[in-house]
Amino acid sequence: MFGEVVRGVRKGHAWTQEDLAERAGLTTTYVGQVERGDKVPSLTVVLKLALALELTPSDMLQSFSLTELRETFR
């Protein structure tokens, strides 16, 4: 779910994964893993991504409903 948000915002900026990785100080491989949901980013990585994407962390998490979260983490 989080990766979909990252991918959507990144594409909205017309950036490649490499562009985002460079701006966030991460590797391209790691950005791809986050976008696919293969990696769960730490809070530090969420903050780096938010700053790179010119968002607040809360903006990135805003689309998650309580119902979705409960179903995902049962």
Buried (B, 14 or more C-beta within 10 A) or exposed (E): EBBEBBBEBBEEEEBEBEBBBBBBEBEBEBBBBBBEEEBEBEEEBBBBBBBBBEBEEEEBBEEEEEEEEEEEEE
